[in-house]
Amino acid sequence: MSTNENTLSIFALGGMNEIGKNMYVVQYDHDIIIIDCGNKFPDESLLGIDLIIPDTSYLLENKEKIRALVVTHGHEDHIGGIPFFLKKFNVPVYATRFTLGLIELKLKEHKILRETELVEIDSNSTLKFAEINVSFFKVNHSIPDCLGIVFNTPQGTVVHTGDFKFDLTPVNNQHSDIHKMAEIGKQGVLLLLSESTNAERPGLSPSEQIVGEHVLEAFMKAKRKLFISTFASNINRVQQVVDAALKTNRKLALLGRSMVNVVAVAMERGFLDVPDGMLITQDEIHELAPEKVAILCTGSQGEPNAALARLSTSNYRGVEILPEDTVIFAAGPIPGNERNVSRIVDNFFTLGAHVIYGSGSSTGMHVSGHGYQEDLKLMLSLMKPKYFIPIHGEFRMLHHHRLLAESVGVEQGNTFIMNNGEVVDIQKSIARQTRKIPVGNTYVDGGIGDVGDSVIRDRKQLSEDGMLVIVLTMSKSERKLVSGPDTISRGFIFAKDSEELLSEVNRLIIKNVNDLKAVNKTQWNVIKHEIKKSVGQYLYSQTRKKPMILPIIIEI
């Protein structure tokens, strides 16, 4: 796919399911600017896969046109794919001070930090790329230092909000730049891309300050050690935990690699205020009375290898949950994680702990960093776009966001709900959605590179029906069977209970080999193919299963 001259094109190259979640592309003539490069974590159907990252096939075909990667904020679903992207595209990365700190952590792990040009920006920065000028505005979210992006092009102004809410009393004093947003809208916005995560929830998103009050109350009531788990990136929440520990005369220990790393970046860059002597090491926990200790850890989503899950099974070396300890989940479970979280909660009750868990609205321990319907309508009202693309959400959320847009003045027919790869082209300030870029999912397995769909299919087949290995010893010169066949079942059937079935399989294999020799078809690949085909058909007719069949020929 190539764009015509003087055409402004916008499209998503995101990961699976959540539309446009991981990467957006703005292209005008010979300039491509990329917005965010995140990852998505796989569900249980993607066996062995660590991450899903954006498909960059189109970008590889247009590598010479890429001018920059601009990052709105530092959450995993916006920066998690950057190391993999930069191994293919050595382009400058523009991000705010805190976001750059988190990106640097990732680039160090992948050993590409020295090779990457990282450029610090803020809400007052401006960037110029040929005929595209880029500026920014502050937004409030559940992580510090977040930006919305403005693209001024010859076709008109395009605005990408990033993730946002309107918190009028933010705990970090990073207020949304409402006056600047209003000025951008006054000058005219042709197209707005705005996040849709909470488009189904009425009202305004509550302030983070509410959480601080409930955290302090829980700290004051806790009788012994207090464990609290939240997203490591939610530095506003971490600051409130630090403040509560200070007011209740507790020392604070950090558990979990991501918590330790992110807190270090936040402290170093001035986004987290921790008094001297507040932080203690894991080894110092037992040196203090239980009522003098608080422990901040990862694992609020039930991740099996995170600190909280290991604590719940008494499997965290050197730290244990005892009766009357308090455990707080200061994050709501992301849809799909409820079962894992429930299992961990049950484990803590079994250990005799006092557990504060559940939705944020019921415990007061969590508020969303994403705007509710009134937040979304306020953004639309400030920007007053002619065209609108709801992004970052599942289809029903995008649909609700479209209705919200129409309720505040966006004309019917001027909203585009886009799947990954679908393109909105703008010419003479008129937007149309008429074409699509081929795009798929890119799987990362073990950090060693991309894994294709065929590998996933093989893993799925092995997990469901197992495998049958068939070993044949054959004469290289005479092309006849010398011994065997030997059949080895793994995850398919138990051999001792299925001797009759396997005997018939062996008989069928011998017949195949002899029949092929009779018609002079003795190439090893032909023999293997025929065995896989005939044995597969026979096993399905007998068991209704399709195990992976691996014929192995040993030449002598």
N, C-alpha and C positions, 0 to 999 in steps of 0.2 A: 504494500500500500504506500502511495506517495501522495502528498498534498499538492494541490494546485497553488500557484503563486498567489499571494495576497489572501490566502485562506488561513483562518485561525481555527485550529482543531484541538479538541479536548477529549481525552479518553482515559479509561482506567486500565491498568495492567495488574490488578490486584490478585489476591489469593482466593482460595475456594470459599464458596457460600456467601460470605458477607461482601456485598457488592462494592467494589472500589475501595476495599478497606486498606490496602497496602501501598498503592502507588497511583498517582495521577500524573498525566503528561499534558503539558501545554506546548503546542507547536505552531509557529508562525513562519512561513517560508522555510528558511534553512536553519532556524533556531529551535531547539528542543530544550525545555526546562522541565525537570522532574520534581514533583512534590512528594516527599516522603518515600521511604523504602522499608516497609515493615515486614513482619512475618506473621504467620498464623500457626497456632499449635494444632496438630492433627487430632482427629477423633480415633476411636478404637478400630475403625475399619482400615486405617493406614498403618499396617503392622510394621513396627521397627523404624518408622519415619520420625525424625526429630522436629523438623520445621517444614512449613510450606512458605515459599517465597515467590515474589512476582516473576512472571514469565517475561524475560527480556529479549525474546527472539526478534521482535520488531526493532528494538533499540540497537541490537547488534547489526541489523541491516542498515541502520542510519546513524552509526556510531560517530561519524564526523560532524553530525549536527548537534550533538548533546553539549550544552554550554554549562549546565550546573545541576546539582542536586540541592534543593532547598528544603529544609526540614522544619516542620511546624512545632514539634515538641518531642520529648524524649521517651515516650512510652514504647514498649517492645513492638507493638503493631505499627509503629511509624519509623523505628530505627533498626529493628532486628535483622532486616535483610541487607543492611548497608555493607557489611564486610564482604558478603558474597557478590554484591553488585560491583564494589570497587575492584575486585579481582578481575573483572571483565572490562570496566570502564574507569579509566583514571581521570576523573573530572573533579573540579572543586566542589566541596561540600560546605554549604552556608547554613549556620545554625546559631542559636543563642549560646551564651556562656555556659549555662548548666547543661543544655542539651549536648554541646560539644564535649563536655566532660564525660558524659555517658557514652557517647560515640567513641571517644578515645579509649575507654575501657575495652570495648569490643575490638577495636583495631589492634590494640596491644595483644589480645588473645590470639588474633589471626596473624600477628606479626607483619602487619602492613601499615602501621602508623606512620613510619618515616616516609613512606612513598605517597602519602595522601596530603593534599592541600586542604586544610581546614580553615575556614574563614568565619570569624565571629561577627555576628550581626545583632542588632536590637531593633526596637520598634521605630527608631528614627533613621535606620539605614535605608539606602537606595542602591539598587544595582541596575546597570545598563548593559543590555545584550542586543546589539544591532538595533532592531526596531521594537524591542520589548523593554520597557522600564518596570522594575519591580520595587515595590515599597511594602511596608508592614504596619500592623497595628496590634496592640496588646489584647490578649484575651485571657480569661481566667479559666483554669481547669484544675484537675487533681494532681498536677505536677507543676513545679515552678517554670517560669521563663517561656511562656507559650505565645505564639504569634499567629495572626491571620495574615494572608498574603494578598497583595493587590498587583495585578498584571495590567499595565497600561499598554495597549497595542493599537496599531492603526485601525483595527476593526472595532475597537471599543475596550471598555474596562471589564476585566474578569476578576472576581474576588473568590478566594478559597478561605473559609473561616477557620480551618483546623478544628480540633475538638474544643468545645467551649461551654460555659455557663455564665450567667450574670450573677455573681456573688457580690452584693453591695457592701459586705463586711468581711472581706477575705482576711484570713489570719496572717498572710504574708504581705498584706498591703499592696499586692499586685492587682490593682483594679483594672477591669476592662476599660479600654479607651473608647468610651461611648461617644465622646465629642468628635473624635477622629473618624469613627465609623459613620456618624451622621454627616460629616463633611464629605466623606467618600461617596455616600449615597446622594448627597446634594449635587455633586459634580457629575453624577450619572454612572450607573452600573449596568452594563449590558447583560452580564451573566453572573449569577451567584452559585457557588458550590458550597453547600452547608450540611454539616453532620446531622444525622437523624436518629442517633442511638435511643433517645428517650421521646421520640415523636408520639408515642402512644400514651404518655403520662401527662395528665392535666396539671395545670398550675405552674409555679415557679420552682426550680430546683432549690432545696434548702441550703442555707449557708454552712460552710465548714465549721464555723464557730460553735454551732450546736453540738458537734461531736466533742469538742474540747471540754464542754461543761459535763457531759456524761462520762468522759474518760476520767476527769478529776474526781467525780463522785465515786466511781468504781475503785480508784486508787485509795480513796479515803476509807472505804468499807473493807478493803481486802485485809484479811487477817495474817496471811503468810506470804509466800512468794507470789508474785503476780506476773503472768505471762500474757503478752498481747501481740497479736499477729495482724499485719496489714501488708499492703503492697509496698515494697521497698522504695518505689519511685514516689510514693505519696509523702513528700517531704513535709507538707503542711500538717499531715496527721502525725508524722514522726516528731515534729516540733511540739505538738500538743502533748504527746507522750513524755517528751523531755520536760516540759513545763510542769506536768502533773507529778512526775517523779521528784522534781525539785521542791514542789510545795508540800510533798508528803515525806520528804527526807529519805528518799530511796536512791540508791545507786542503780545505774542502768547498764545491762550487758546486752550485747548484740549477738544473735545466732543466725547463721545462714550467710553464705558467701555474697549473695547479691545485696543483702542488707548492709553488711560491712562495707562493701565497695561503694554503694550509692551514698551511704551516710558520709563516707570519707570524701567523696566528690563534693557533696553539698556543703560540708564544713569548710573544705578548702576554698570553695568558690563563693562563700559568703551567703549561702541560702539556708543555713541551719546554724542556730546559736546554741551550742552546748557548753555549759559552764565547765571550767577546769576542774578535774577530779570527779566529774559525774560518771564518765564511762569506766567500766571495769571489765576485766577479761573474764572469760569463762571459768578459769581456774580460781578466780577470786570470789565467785558466787558463794562458795561454802564457807568462806572466811567471815561472812557477815550473817547477822540474824536474819531469818527468813522475811520478817516484816520490813527489812531495810533494803530489799532487792526487788527490782523489776527487770524483766527480760523481754526484749523486743525481737521478734523473729519472723522469718518468712514462712509461707505455707498456708495462708488463709484460704486458698482455693483447693486444699486437699491434695496437693501434689505429693505423690508417694515418697519421693526422696528429699523433700524439704524438711526443715527443722521441726515444724509442728507435728507432722505425721510421725516422725521418728520419736519425738517426745511422747506421743500418745501411745506408743507401743513399748515404752521404756527402753528404747534402742538408741538413745543419744548419749554418747560416752561422756560421763562426767556431770550430766545434768539430769535430774529426774523430777517428775511430778509426784507430789505427795498429797495425802488427804488434806483438805481445806486450803490448798493452793487455789488461786483464781486464774482462769484462762479466759481471755477475751478475744473474740473474732471481730476485729475492727475493719471488716470489709465484707460486703455482701457477696454471696456465691454467684459467680458468672453462670448463666444457663448452661447446663451440661455437667457442671461440677458438683451439683447438689448431693449426689450419692457419695462421692468421696468425702465431702465435708461432713455429712451425717455420720459416716463410719468413724471419723476421727472424734467427733463430738461424743459418740457412744463410748469410745475408748477412754476419753477423759473422765466421763461419769463413772466408768468402771474403776478408775484409779482413785475415786473419791474427791475429785476436784470440783470446785464451783465454776460452772461454765456459763459465760454470757455469749449467746450465739443467736443466729436468725437474721431476718432482714433488718436493714438499718432503721427502718421506720418503727420497728418494734423494740429495738434495743437502744436506739440513739447513738450507736457506735459507728455509724457509717452514713454518709450522704454521697450521692452520685456527683461525679465531676462533669457530667453531661447535662446540658440544658433540657428542661421539660418543655411542654408545648408553649408556655408563655415566653420562655427564653427564646425559643426558635422564632416565634412571631415577632418578638422585639428585634431580632437580628434582621429578619425580612423587612420590617418596617423602617429600620435605619438605612438599609442598603437600597431598597426600592428597585429591585432588578427587573429588567424586561423579561429575561429568561432565567430559568431556575433548574438546577440539577441537585436533587437530594442525594447525599452520599453517606457512606459509612453506616450501613445497617442492612438488615434483611428486608426482603421485598415489602412486607407489610408495613415496616417502619417508613420506608421510602414513600409508600402510598399515603400514609397518614400525613407525612410532611408535605406532600403535594397538596393535600386538602387544606392544610394550614396556610400554605402559600397563597392559594386561591382565595382564602378567607380574608387575607390582608392586601389583596389587590393584584396579584400576579394573574394574568389572563389565562383562561382555560386553553390548553393546547400549547402553552409556552413552557411547560415543565417536561423535562426529559428524565425518565427513569431508565438508567443505563446498566446493562450487564457488562461484565469485563470484556474489553475489546471493542465495544460499540462506540462509534465516533460521532460527536456533535461537531459539524463544520459550520463556520460562520463566514459569510461573504456579504459585503455591503451591509453589515450589521444585522443580517438575517440568519438565524440559526436553523439548521436542519440536521436530522439524524437519519442518514440513509445508507450507511456502510459500516463494515465491521472488520477489525483486524483479527486474524487467527491468533488465539491466545489460549493457553492451558494452565496447568499447575506445574510448578517446579518443586520437587521434593528434595530435601536434604537429609541424608542418612549418615549419622556419625560425624558430621562436619567434613566429609571427604568429597563432597560434590553432589551433583544432581543425580537423582534416581528416576528412571523412566516408569511409565505406566505398566510396561510389561513385567518389571520386577515386582510391582505391587500386586499384579494379577497372580504371579507365581506364589507370592507369600500368602495371598488369600486362599489359593487352592491348597497349599500345604496345610494351612491352619484349619481348613474345613474337612479335607478328605485325606490328608497325609500323602505318603509317597511309597512307591514300590520300586526297588532297585533290582534289576535283572542282570546278573553277571554271566557272560558266555565266554568259554575258553575255546578258541577256534584256530584251526591250522591256517597259517598265512599262505602256504603254498597250495594246499588242496581246497581251501575255503570250506572246510567242513567242521562240524561240531566235534571237539575233542572231549570236553567234559561239561557238566552242567546241563541245563541252566540252574543257577542258584538264585533264589528270590529272597529278598530282604524287605520286610515291611516295617515302616516307621509311621505311626500315627494313622494307619489305615485299618489293619486287622491284626489280631493276635495270632501269630503263625500256628501255635500249637492247637488252637481251637478251629483252625480253618485249613487243615491238611488236605481235605478233599478239594477245596477250591484252588489251592496252590498247585496241587498235582495236576489239575486240569489246565491251569495256566502254563505249567511246564510242558505238558503235552502239546498245547497249542503253539508254544514257541518252537519246539522241535519240528512240528509240522511246517511252520512258516519257513524255517531255515532250509529244510529239505525241499520244499516246493520252489523256493527261490533258486536253489542250486540247480534244480531240474531244468529251469528255463534260463540258466546262466546269468541270473541277477545276483552277483556275489559281492558287489561293493558294500563296504561296511555301512555307509550312510543309508543305503537302500534297505539293508537288513534291519537296522535300528528303526527306521521309519515304519516299516511293515509291522514290526513287533509292537511298537507303541500303538499303532492303529488297531490291530486285531485284539491285543490284550485289553486295551482301553474299552473297546466295544463290549468284549465279553464281561469284564468286571462291572460295567454299568448295567448290563442286562441282569447280572446276578445280585448286585448289592445296591444299585441306584447311587453309587458314588463314583467320582472321577478323580482318583488319586493321580499325583504326578508320577509318570512312569519314566524311569531313567535306565535305558539299556546300556550296559558297559561291555565292550568286547575286548578280551585280552588275547593278543596274538602270540602264538608260539610256533 
